[in-house]
Amino acid sequence: MEKITKSDAEWKAQLDEQAYHVTRKHGTERAGTHEDFPDGPGSYNCVCCGLPVFDQDHKFDSGTGWPSFYQPADDSHVETTEDRKFFMKRTEVHCARCEAHLGHVFPDGPRPTGLRYCINGVALDFEPKA
């Protein structure tokens, strides 16, 4: 997959302030502050580059206040790195194409994977399937 690289000024011009802070500066939106996404089939795309990163079929209510998924739409569309901020060890999830920070993945999700991708809603655009 070809990477998308832009300058900080280009990302600032493209994204609103909160999306820029979360995706480019590794921020976190407050739990429960993002509007619910619509029900029905569709994909959740990276707000920065449009790559489909999660699918409605894999979404579940984790009770955390953030959109949660048990697997990505395609394993090659997300990458993970170790995050040791705030004296914790977590696994950060980011877009494989543009390296946008999406959220974190935890080993406490439902079957079939046992994973919980806890994703910032502001990092996603929902695209309904026709």
FENWOGI-V553751 format. One record per run of one state. SS is the DSSP state (@ for helix, = for strand, . for the rest). FROM is the first residue (numbers start at 1). TO is the last residue. If there is no record, write none. Layout:
[[SS FROM TO] [SS FROM TO]]
This chain:
[[. 1 7] [@ 8 14] [. 15 16] [@ 17 25] [. 26 41] [= 42 46] [. 47 51] [= 52 55] [@ 56 58] [= 59 60] [. 61 66] [= 67 69] [. 70 74] [@ 75 77] [= 78 83] [. 84 84] [@ 85 87] [. 88 89] [= 90 95] [. 96 100] [= 101 106] [. 107 115] [= 116 119] [. 120 120] [@ 121 123] [= 124 128] [. 129 130]]
